Amino acid sequence: MIPQRFAFICVALLTLASWAGAQGTWTPLAHQPSFTASTALLLTDGTVMVQADESSVWWRLTPDKTGNYVNGTWTQLASLPSGYAPRYYASAVLPDGRVVIEGGEDNNGNNNAPEVALGAIYNPISNSWISINPPSGVSQIGDASSVVLPNGTFMLGPCCSIGQWLLNPSTLNWTATGSGKADANSEENWALLPNGNVLTVDTQNQTNSEIYSFIGGAWSSAGSTIVTLPTNGGRTINGVPIVPEMGPAILRPDGTVFATGATSSTAIYNTNTGLWSVGPTFTNNLDVADGPAALLPNGNVLVDASPGVFNSPTSFFEFDGTNLNPVSSPPNTGSDSSFVGRMLVLPTGQIFFTHTSNQIQIYTPNNGAYQSAWRPTISSSLPNTLNPGSINNFINGTQFNGLSQGASYGDDAQSATNYPLVQIINNATGDLAFARTHDHSTMAVATGSALVSTLFDVPANIETGPSILRVNANGIPSPELPVNVSFGASGNCPETKCTLVQNAYISHFTGIDCTGGEHYYTPYFSGDGIRRSWDGQGFFGTALTTVTNRSWKGTDGVCHHDWPAGNTLSGFVTVYRDTQFTPVQGAYISHFTEANCTGQENYYTKYFNSDGIRRSWDGQGTVGSIIYTATTKSWKGSDGMCHNDWTTAPYNTLDGFVRIYR
């Protein structure tokens, strides 16, 4: 008979051996950066944007032609506005594809610098930054908390304030929100929940947690975490105790949030019951006093821990819903504390790991299998042909934003990836191209069976031929759809013919070299159904002709002067009211301020303003805010009939059945 204690040891050793065989692997980039890499963000064209630590300089990593990031190559991007070079700050990718960063600690490498209130927004199309003024009365933002709410609004929690602020991405103005907060935002992590609300664990209120109501704009208690997560570990600055530190909190596919902090304890919040339970304890006094975690495709959470507050070395674990299972650490992290690390979920299901060095590693889980129920699905039918360089292609389906924000940190860095990416793979070569997505209908997570959508722009240099298309969210791909990528006409094109992309218009100008007044060509804005040239204020030119024949800019982004004879746009304009990308019964012509298609008639259109923001339009100026219309009363579709079945109340959005393009 085997002694009971010996049997227990054997089982334990077998369990450890089994897990050791299931550990993931770390792989260095083939082309390591020439700079010290800090926070990384995933752009909606599949490239990774990385800041050089304590610098205004940013770089872009582009995966190779198969979508492999290990073999990716680097190019330098535009630098932040002068004087802005933070180490720790709030950050997010917005629904229109732009990137916002706010606040800063250790600005310009000064560890004693105040918590700055600077901010900036990056446009990947123009490769440019512009500054953002802080909210009124806010003098410190610092290493702030932030989240993008389901309606696409960026919410900021300045480090040293009890209040929160909402950013209007069009005007770059702020609106106060968040009444009833129990403590200041300092050092807190925000986790987006499936119902659209935001969960945080207070850092200065013992075991209390709170929930921000997305609809009501107020905070309320989410109960006790039971065990204490935040602590300052006795750390002081100039004799003053620092604010207690927290760690990442990750929403998992089962609807639970795995929360860590600066103690060895962990806690688990169940979004279905609204209750907390005690999670596993880190061994060897390890904790995550600021530090990264990321959701793997299989539902496990990769987490970086270290002993005590800001001590070294780091250790890595996969949390499987029950246990914290140790995994190998990446090379050259022996002197790191957890706060040095950053994680980003890649479309491959791998984790991109930086740690304030020029050595970036990618973690590949041993078992990356996901449940089929977690996959995005595509509902809309695609056109017979996708034209290289075509923009604003519409696609809808379910779970485009994934089941979680993806990655998390304490308060110093946010790198959420809860937005759809579109991948097109050529059947003949196997090469993968990303079609830049933008204007997602929602930024909610775990949306279930709800129909959501995005727009995508096909790269002008994409390989042509039979291909497959899929939507990817947090490293989990949808089932694939066959598409044909080809220059030429689409069977659903409402023009007499669809022309080659190299001859397609974006805009035309009154001056040479694409200067002077910029006009757009668009159809069916007038009641007579005649298409005309438009400059943003009214109609110009007669049917099919423009008021300028000086120059034009095509989808290649290059200015052209080869105006065709006859000054007509019909031969090479592929801008049209959408019957190609949305079902005809869902396409808008106009919407009205009163029922039964009476009252003021408005139109919905995209990119009329120089800021690239879509708005409702009434023929004289813009009406309504981003994505939303000024009316929910009635609409007239391409069937010419009046409709009163506004499909997306109460959110008043036209996404999903308005497709009028520049």
BADOBA-269784 format. One record per residue (C-alpha): residue number from 1; residue in three letters; x, y, z. Coordinates in steps of 0.5 Angstrom, whole numbers, plus 500, padded with zeros to 3 digits. Each point is the difference from the previous one (the first is absolute). Last residue first. Layout:
<pts>
PT NUM ALA X Y Z
...
</pts>
This chain:
<pts>
PT 662 ARG 465 621 400
PT 661 TYR 495 495 502
PT 660 ILE 493 499 501
PT 659 ARG 499 493 504
PT 658 VAL 494 500 505
PT 657 PHE 498 494 503
PT 656 GLY 504 497 505
PT 655 ASP 502 506 503
PT 654 LEU 495 505 501
PT 653 THR 500 501 507
PT 652 ASN 495 502 504
PT 651 TYR 502 497 506
PT 650 PRO 493 498 503
PT 649 ALA 498 497 495
PT 648 THR 504 497 495
PT 647 THR 495 498 494
PT 646 TRP 496 506 499
PT 645 ASP 494 497 498
PT 644 ASN 496 506 497
PT 643 HIS 501 499 493
PT 642 CYS 498 504 494
PT 641 MET 501 496 493
PT 640 GLY 504 502 494
PT 639 ASP 503 493 500
PT 638 SER 507 503 501
PT 637 GLY 498 502 507
PT 636 LYS 496 506 503
PT 635 TRP 501 501 508
PT 634 SER 496 501 506
PT 633 LYS 500 503 507
PT 632 THR 507 499 503
PT 631 THR 502 507 498
PT 630 ALA 507 504 501
PT 629 THR 504 494 498
PT 628 TYR 505 497 504
PT 627 ILE 507 497 497
PT 626 ILE 504 506 503
PT 625 SER 495 506 502
PT 624 GLY 494 503 497
PT 623 VAL 499 505 494
PT 622 THR 505 502 495
PT 621 GLY 499 505 495
PT 620 GLN 496 503 495
PT 619 GLY 497 494 496
PT 618 ASP 497 497 507
PT 617 TRP 506 495 502
PT 616 SER 501 495 505
PT 615 ARG 507 499 502
PT 614 ARG 507 496 498
PT 613 ILE 506 502 503
PT 612 GLY 506 501 495
PT 611 ASP 503 506 504
PT 610 SER 500 504 493
PT 609 ASN 492 500 500
PT 608 PHE 496 496 495
PT 607 TYR 503 493 502
PT 606 LYS 493 496 500
PT 605 THR 493 501 498
PT 604 TYR 493 500 504
PT 603 TYR 495 504 497
PT 602 ASN 495 504 503
PT 601 GLU 492 502 498
PT 600 GLN 497 505 505
PT 599 GLY 493 499 501
PT 598 THR 496 494 497
PT 597 CYS 502 493 498
PT 596 ASN 495 496 504
PT 595 ALA 502 502 507
PT 594 GLU 504 507 501
PT 593 THR 507 502 499
PT 592 PHE 501 496 494
PT 591 HIS 505 495 497
PT 590 SER 503 500 493
PT 589 ILE 503 495 495
PT 588 TYR 501 495 504
PT 587 ALA 502 493 499
PT 586 GLY 497 494 503
PT 585 GLN 495 497 495
PT 584 VAL 506 501 495
PT 583 PRO 504 495 504
PT 582 THR 507 503 502
PT 581 PHE 506 501 496
PT 580 GLN 499 500 493
PT 579 THR 493 504 501
PT 578 ASP 504 506 503
PT 577 ARG 499 507 497
PT 576 TYR 506 500 496
PT 575 VAL 507 502 499
PT 574 THR 504 496 495
PT 573 VAL 501 506 495
PT 572 PHE 504 499 494
PT 571 GLY 495 500 494
PT 570 SER 495 504 503
PT 569 LEU 504 506 502
PT 568 THR 499 504 494
PT 567 ASN 505 506 498
PT 566 GLY 499 498 493
PT 565 ALA 507 498 498
PT 564 PRO 503 496 506
PT 563 TRP 504 504 506
PT 562 ASP 507 498 500
PT 561 HIS 502 504 506
PT 560 HIS 501 495 505
PT 559 CYS 502 501 508
PT 558 VAL 502 493 503
PT 557 GLY 496 497 506
PT 556 ASP 500 493 496
PT 555 THR 492 501 501
PT 554 GLY 500 506 495
PT 553 LYS 501 507 501
PT 552 TRP 498 505 494
PT 551 SER 503 506 497
PT 550 ARG 497 506 496
PT 549 ASN 494 498 496
PT 548 THR 495 504 505
PT 547 VAL 493 501 500
PT 546 THR 498 493 499
PT 545 THR 496 496 496
PT 544 LEU 495 494 500
PT 543 ALA 494 504 501
PT 542 THR 501 508 500
PT 541 GLY 506 503 504
PT 540 PHE 500 502 508
PT 539 PHE 495 498 506
PT 538 GLY 501 503 506
PT 537 GLN 504 501 507
PT 536 GLY 504 494 500
PT 535 ASP 503 501 493
PT 534 TRP 496 496 496
PT 533 SER 500 497 493
PT 532 ARG 493 497 497
PT 531 ARG 496 494 500
PT 530 ILE 493 501 498
PT 529 GLY 494 497 504
PT 528 ASP 495 506 499
PT 527 GLY 500 500 508
PT 526 SER 507 502 500
PT 525 PHE 506 496 504
PT 524 TYR 499 494 494
PT 523 PRO 508 500 499
PT 522 THR 506 502 502
PT 521 TYR 506 503 497
PT 520 TYR 505 504 505
PT 519 HIS 503 507 500
PT 518 GLU 506 503 503
PT 517 GLY 501 507 499
PT 516 GLY 507 502 498
PT 515 THR 506 495 500
PT 514 CYS 500 493 497
PT 513 ASP 507 502 496
PT 512 ILE 496 505 495
PT 511 GLY 494 504 503
PT 510 THR 492 499 500
PT 509 PHE 501 493 503
PT 508 HIS 497 493 500
PT 507 SER 499 494 505
PT 506 ILE 501 493 501
PT 505 TYR 499 498 493
PT 504 ALA 501 493 497
PT 503 ASN 505 499 494
PT 502 GLN 505 496 503
PT 501 VAL 494 496 503
PT 500 LEU 498 498 493
PT 499 THR 493 502 498
PT 498 CYS 493 498 502
PT 497 LYS 495 500 495
PT 496 THR 494 503 498
PT 495 GLU 500 502 508
PT 494 PRO 495 496 505
PT 493 CYS 506 495 501
PT 492 ASN 497 493 502
PT 491 GLY 504 496 495
PT 490 SER 506 503 502
PT 489 ALA 504 503 494
PT 488 GLY 508 500 500
PT 487 PHE 506 499 503
PT 486 SER 500 493 504
PT 485 VAL 500 497 507
PT 484 ASN 495 494 500
PT 483 VAL 497 498 506
PT 482 PRO 499 494 504
PT 481 LEU 497 500 507
PT 480 GLU 504 498 506
PT 479 PRO 497 498 507
PT 478 SER 502 505 505
PT 477 PRO 507 501 503
PT 476 ILE 502 500 507
PT 475 GLY 507 504 502
PT 474 ASN 496 505 504
PT 473 ALA 495 501 494
PT 472 ASN 501 498 493
PT 471 VAL 495 501 494
PT 470 ARG 501 495 494
PT 469 LEU 501 501 493
PT 468 ILE 502 494 495
PT 467 SER 504 501 493
PT 466 PRO 499 499 493
PT 465 GLY 504 505 496
PT 464 THR 504 507 501
PT 463 GLU 506 501 505
PT 462 ILE 498 506 504
PT 461 ASN 504 507 498
PT 460 ALA 494 504 501
PT 459 PRO 499 498 506
PT 458 VAL 492 498 501
PT 457 ASP 497 505 505
PT 456 PHE 495 497 505
PT 455 LEU 494 503 504
PT 454 THR 497 496 506
PT 453 SER 494 497 503
PT 452 VAL 496 497 505
PT 451 LEU 494 495 501
PT 450 ALA 498 498 507
PT 449 SER 501 493 501
PT 448 GLY 505 500 505
PT 447 THR 503 507 501
PT 446 ALA 506 498 505
PT 445 VAL 503 506 500
PT 444 ALA 497 507 498
PT 443 MET 504 505 495
PT 442 THR 494 500 495
PT 441 SER 498 502 493
PT 440 HIS 508 500 498
PT 439 ASP 502 506 496
PT 438 HIS 506 498 498
PT 437 THR 504 493 497
PT 436 ARG 506 500 496
PT 435 ALA 500 494 495
PT 434 PHE 506 496 503
PT 433 ALA 503 496 495
PT 432 LEU 502 492 500
PT 431 ASP 504 496 495
PT 430 GLY 498 493 499
PT 429 THR 503 501 493
PT 428 ALA 494 497 495
PT 427 ASN 494 501 505
PT 426 ASN 502 507 502
PT 425 ILE 498 501 507
PT 424 ILE 496 506 502
PT 423 GLN 500 502 508
PT 422 VAL 495 505 503
PT 421 LEU 501 503 507
PT 420 PRO 495 501 505
PT 419 TYR 500 504 506
PT 418 ASN 502 498 508
PT 417 THR 507 501 499
PT 416 ALA 502 503 507
PT 415 SER 507 503 501
PT 414 GLN 499 504 506
PT 413 ALA 506 502 504
PT 412 ASP 502 503 507
PT 411 ASP 494 499 504
PT 410 GLY 501 492 501
PT 409 TYR 500 496 494
PT 408 SER 495 497 495
PT 407 ALA 500 496 494
PT 406 GLY 495 497 496
PT 405 GLN 494 505 501
PT 404 SER 495 494 500
PT 403 LEU 496 495 497
PT 402 GLY 501 502 493
PT 401 ASN 499 507 496
PT 400 PHE 497 497 494
PT 399 GLN 495 495 504
PT 398 THR 495 500 495
PT 397 GLY 499 502 493
PT 396 ASN 501 506 495
PT 395 ILE 504 502 494
PT 394 PHE 500 506 496
PT 393 ASN 506 503 496
PT 392 ASN 501 507 501
PT 391 ILE 506 500 495
PT 390 SER 502 497 494
PT 389 GLY 508 500 499
PT 388 PRO 500 493 497
PT 387 ASN 493 498 497
PT 386 LEU 496 495 504
PT 385 THR 496 496 495
PT 384 ASN 493 496 501
PT 383 PRO 498 504 505
PT 382 LEU 500 498 507
PT 381 SER 494 497 504
PT 380 SER 499 502 507
PT 379 SER 500 495 506
PT 378 ILE 507 499 501
PT 377 THR 501 497 507
PT 376 PRO 505 501 505
PT 375 ARG 503 494 504
PT 374 TRP 499 499 508
PT 373 ALA 494 494 498
PT 372 SER 505 496 497
PT 371 GLN 504 500 506
PT 370 TYR 508 502 499
PT 369 ALA 506 495 500
PT 368 GLY 506 504 501
PT 367 ASN 504 494 503
PT 366 ASN 507 501 501
PT 365 PRO 499 508 501
PT 364 THR 505 504 495
PT 363 TYR 503 506 504
PT 362 ILE 504 505 496
PT 361 GLN 506 503 502
PT 360 ILE 503 507 499
PT 359 GLN 507 502 502
PT 358 ASN 501 507 499
PT 357 SER 499 501 507
PT 356 THR 494 503 505
PT 355 HIS 497 494 500
PT 354 THR 496 498 494
PT 353 PHE 495 494 499
PT 352 PHE 496 499 494
PT 351 ILE 495 494 502
PT 350 GLN 498 495 494
PT 349 GLY 493 499 498
PT 348 THR 502 501 493
PT 347 PRO 496 507 500
PT 346 LEU 505 502 506
PT 345 VAL 498 501 507
PT 344 LEU 505 505 503
PT 343 MET 504 500 506
PT 342 ARG 504 505 504
PT 341 GLY 506 499 505
PT 340 VAL 504 504 505
PT 339 PHE 494 500 505
PT 338 SER 502 493 501
PT 337 SER 507 501 503
PT 336 ASP 505 499 495
PT 335 SER 507 497 502
PT 334 GLY 500 493 498
PT 333 THR 496 502 494
PT 332 ASN 505 499 495
PT 331 PRO 497 494 496
PT 330 PRO 492 499 501
PT 329 SER 498 496 506
PT 328 SER 498 493 500
PT 327 VAL 493 498 502
PT 326 PRO 497 500 507
PT 325 ASN 492 497 501
PT 324 LEU 496 505 504
PT 323 ASN 494 495 501
PT 322 THR 492 501 499
PT 321 GLY 498 503 494
PT 320 ASP 506 498 496
PT 319 PHE 505 506 503
PT 318 GLU 507 499 496
PT 317 PHE 506 503 504
PT 316 PHE 506 504 499
PT 315 SER 505 502 505
PT 314 THR 504 506 500
PT 313 PRO 506 502 504
PT 312 SER 500 505 504
PT 311 ASN 497 505 504
PT 310 PHE 495 505 499
PT 309 VAL 495 499 505
PT 308 GLY 501 493 503
PT 307 PRO 503 494 496
PT 306 SER 498 500 492
PT 305 ALA 495 498 496
PT 304 ASP 498 500 492
PT 303 VAL 493 497 498
PT 302 LEU 498 495 494
PT 301 VAL 492 499 501
PT 300 ASN 497 494 498
PT 299 GLY 494 500 495
PT 298 ASN 503 496 495
PT 297 PRO 501 506 495
PT 296 LEU 505 503 505
PT 295 LEU 498 506 505
PT 294 ALA 505 505 502
PT 293 ALA 503 502 506
PT 292 PRO 505 506 502
PT 291 GLY 503 503 506
PT 290 ASP 499 505 505
PT 289 ALA 501 497 507
PT 288 VAL 499 493 497
PT 287 ASP 501 495 506
PT 286 LEU 505 495 502
PT 285 ASN 501 498 508
PT 284 ASN 503 493 498
PT 283 THR 494 497 497
PT 282 PHE 494 504 497
PT 281 THR 493 499 503
PT 280 PRO 495 497 496
PT 279 GLY 493 504 500
PT 278 VAL 495 502 505
PT 277 SER 493 501 498
PT 276 TRP 496 507 498
PT 275 LEU 493 500 498
PT 274 GLY 496 504 495
PT 273 THR 497 493 498
PT 272 ASN 501 500 493
PT 271 THR 506 505 500
PT 270 ASN 503 495 504
PT 269 TYR 506 504 503
PT 268 ILE 507 496 502
PT 267 ALA 505 502 505
PT 266 THR 507 499 501
PT 265 SER 505 500 506
PT 264 SER 507 501 500
PT 263 THR 500 507 501
PT 262 ALA 501 506 495
PT 261 GLY 494 498 496
PT 260 THR 496 495 496
PT 259 ALA 493 499 497
PT 258 PHE 498 495 496
PT 257 VAL 493 502 497
PT 256 THR 495 494 499
PT 255 GLY 495 500 494
PT 254 ASP 502 493 498
PT 253 PRO 504 503 494
PT 252 ARG 505 504 505
PT 251 LEU 500 507 502
PT 250 ILE 507 502 502
PT 249 ALA 502 505 506
PT 248 PRO 507 502 500
PT 247 GLY 504 502 507
PT 246 MET 499 505 505
PT 245 GLU 504 505 504
PT 244 PRO 499 504 507
PT 243 VAL 501 507 499
PT 242 ILE 507 502 502
PT 241 PRO 502 501 507
PT 240 VAL 503 507 501
PT 239 GLY 507 500 503
PT 238 ASN 503 503 494
PT 237 ILE 497 495 496
PT 236 THR 497 494 504
PT 235 ARG 500 492 499
PT 234 GLY 497 496 506
PT 233 GLY 497 495 495
PT 232 ASN 496 505 497
PT 231 THR 494 495 500
PT 230 PRO 494 498 496
PT 229 LEU 497 493 500
PT 228 THR 496 499 507
PT 227 VAL 496 493 500
PT 226 ILE 493 500 500
PT 225 THR 499 504 493
PT 224 SER 495 504 504
PT 223 GLY 494 503 496
PT 222 ALA 498 503 493
PT 221 SER 499 506 503
PT 220 SER 497 506 496
PT 219 TRP 503 505 495
PT 218 ALA 496 504 495
PT 217 GLY 499 502 493
PT 216 GLY 493 497 499
PT 215 ILE 501 496 494
PT 214 PHE 507 498 501
PT 213 SER 499 498 507
PT 212 TYR 507 501 504
PT 211 ILE 501 494 504
PT 210 GLU 504 500 507
PT 209 SER 504 495 504
PT 208 ASN 501 501 508
PT 207 THR 506 496 503
PT 206 GLN 503 505 503
PT 205 ASN 498 507 498
PT 204 GLN 506 503 497
PT 203 THR 502 496 494
PT 202 ASP 493 499 498
PT 201 VAL 498 494 496
PT 200 THR 497 502 493
PT 199 LEU 495 497 495
PT 198 VAL 497 504 494
PT 197 ASN 493 499 498
PT 196 GLY 499 498 492
PT 195 ASN 495 494 502
PT 194 PRO 506 495 498
PT 193 LEU 505 504 505
PT 192 LEU 506 505 499
PT 191 ALA 505 499 505
PT 190 TRP 503 506 503
PT 189 ASN 507 500 504
PT 188 GLU 501 505 506
PT 187 GLU 507 503 501
PT 186 SER 497 507 502
PT 185 ASN 492 501 498
PT 184 ALA 498 503 507
PT 183 ASP 495 497 505
PT 182 ALA 493 498 500
PT 181 LYS 498 503 494
PT 180 GLY 493 502 500
PT 179 SER 499 504 494
PT 178 GLY 504 497 493
PT 177 THR 500 505 495
PT 176 ALA 503 507 498
PT 175 THR 500 502 492
PT 174 TRP 506 501 496
PT 173 ASN 501 503 494
PT 172 LEU 504 497 494
PT 171 THR 495 503 495
PT 170 SER 499 494 496
PT 169 PRO 503 495 505
PT 168 ASN 496 502 506
PT 167 LEU 503 498 506
PT 166 LEU 497 498 506
PT 165 TRP 502 502 507
PT 164 GLN 501 497 507
PT 163 GLY 500 503 507
PT 162 ILE 503 498 506
PT 161 SER 507 503 498
PT 160 CYS 507 499 501
PT 159 CYS 501 495 494
PT 158 PRO 496 502 495
PT 157 GLY 494 495 498
PT 156 LEU 499 500 493
PT 155 MET 494 498 496
PT 154 PHE 501 499 492
PT 153 THR 493 500 497
PT 152 GLY 499 494 495
PT 151 ASN 493 499 502
PT 150 PRO 502 493 504
PT 149 LEU 505 505 504
PT 148 VAL 507 500 499
PT 147 VAL 504 500 506
PT 146 SER 505 504 504
PT 145 SER 504 500 507
PT 144 ALA 505 506 500
PT 143 ASP 508 500 501
PT 142 GLY 500 507 500
PT 141 ILE 493 504 499
PT 140 GLN 502 507 505
PT 139 SER 498 507 499
PT 138 VAL 492 498 498
PT 137 GLY 496 506 501
PT 136 SER 497 500 493
PT 135 PRO 502 493 497
PT 134 PRO 507 500 497
PT 133 ASN 501 503 493
PT 132 ILE 502 495 495
PT 131 SER 506 500 495
PT 130 ILE 500 498 493
PT 129 TRP 504 494 497
PT 128 SER 501 498 493
PT 127 ASN 501 494 496
PT 126 SER 495 502 495
PT 125 ILE 496 494 500
PT 124 PRO 502 498 507
PT 123 ASN 497 506 503
PT 122 TYR 503 501 507
PT 121 ILE 497 503 506
PT 120 ALA 504 504 505
PT 119 GLY 500 502 508
PT 118 LEU 503 504 505
PT 117 ALA 498 500 507
PT 116 VAL 507 499 503
PT 115 GLU 501 496 507
PT 114 PRO 505 504 502
PT 113 ALA 507 499 498
PT 112 ASN 505 496 505
PT 111 ASN 502 494 496
PT 110 ASN 501 505 494
PT 109 GLY 501 496 494
PT 108 ASN 496 505 496
PT 107 ASN 494 498 504
PT 106 ASP 501 496 506
PT 105 GLU 493 499 500
PT 104 GLY 495 502 495
PT 103 GLY 493 502 498
PT 102 GLU 496 498 494
PT 101 ILE 501 495 494
PT 100 VAL 495 500 494
PT 99 VAL 501 495 494
PT 98 ARG 495 501 494
PT 97 GLY 497 494 497
PT 96 ASP 493 503 499
PT 95 PRO 498 496 506
PT 94 LEU 505 502 504
PT 93 VAL 507 497 502
PT 92 ALA 502 501 508
PT 91 SER 505 503 504
PT 90 ALA 501 503 507
PT 89 TYR 507 502 503
PT 88 TYR 506 497 502
PT 87 ARG 507 502 497
PT 86 PRO 498 507 497
PT 85 ALA 503 504 494
PT 84 TYR 497 506 499
PT 83 GLY 504 506 499
PT 82 SER 499 501 493
PT 81 PRO 494 496 497
PT 80 LEU 501 493 500
PT 79 SER 504 497 494
PT 78 ALA 498 498 493
PT 77 LEU 501 492 499
PT 76 GLN 507 496 499
PT 75 THR 500 494 496
PT 74 TRP 501 493 503
PT 73 THR 500 493 496
PT 72 GLY 496 494 503
PT 71 ASN 503 493 500
PT 70 VAL 497 498 507
PT 69 TYR 494 504 498
PT 68 ASN 498 494 495
PT 67 GLY 494 503 495
PT 66 THR 502 496 494
PT 65 LYS 502 506 497
PT 64 ASP 505 502 506
PT 63 PRO 497 504 506
PT 62 THR 501 507 500
PT 61 LEU 503 503 506
PT 60 ARG 499 508 501
PT 59 TRP 504 504 504
PT 58 TRP 499 506 504
PT 57 VAL 504 506 503
PT 56 SER 498 505 505
PT 55 SER 505 496 505
PT 54 GLU 500 497 507
PT 53 ASP 500 493 497
PT 52 ALA 500 500 492
PT 51 GLN 492 499 499
PT 50 VAL 497 494 496
PT 49 MET 495 500 495
PT 48 VAL 498 493 497
PT 47 THR 498 499 493
PT 46 GLY 493 496 499
PT 45 ASP 497 505 496
PT 44 THR 495 502 506
PT 43 LEU 506 502 504
PT 42 LEU 503 496 506
PT 41 LEU 503 504 506
PT 40 ALA 507 499 503
PT 39 THR 502 503 506
PT 38 SER 508 500 501
PT 37 ALA 506 498 496
PT 36 THR 507 503 501
PT 35 PHE 502 501 492
PT 34 SER 504 497 495
PT 33 PRO 494 495 500
PT 32 GLN 501 492 499
PT 31 HIS 500 497 493
PT 30 ALA 499 493 501
PT 29 LEU 495 501 506
PT 28 PRO 502 496 505
PT 27 THR 495 494 502
PT 26 TRP 498 498 506
PT 25 THR 496 493 501
PT 24 GLY 494 497 503
PT 23 GLN 499 495 506
PT 22 ALA 496 494 499
PT 21 GLY 506 495 501
PT 20 ALA 501 503 507
PT 19 TRP 493 500 502
PT 18 SER 500 492 499
PT 17 ALA 507 500 504
PT 16 LEU 497 504 505
PT 15 THR 494 496 501
PT 14 LEU 504 493 500
PT 13 LEU 504 503 505
PT 12 ALA 494 502 504
PT 11 VAL 497 493 499
PT 10 CYS 506 497 503
PT 9 ILE 501 504 506
PT 8 PHE 493 498 502
PT 7 ALA 501 493 499
PT 6 PHE 506 501 504
PT 5 ARG 496 503 506
PT 4 GLN 495 494 499
PT 3 PRO 505 495 501
PT 2 ILE 500 495 494
PT 1 MET 497 493 502
</pts>
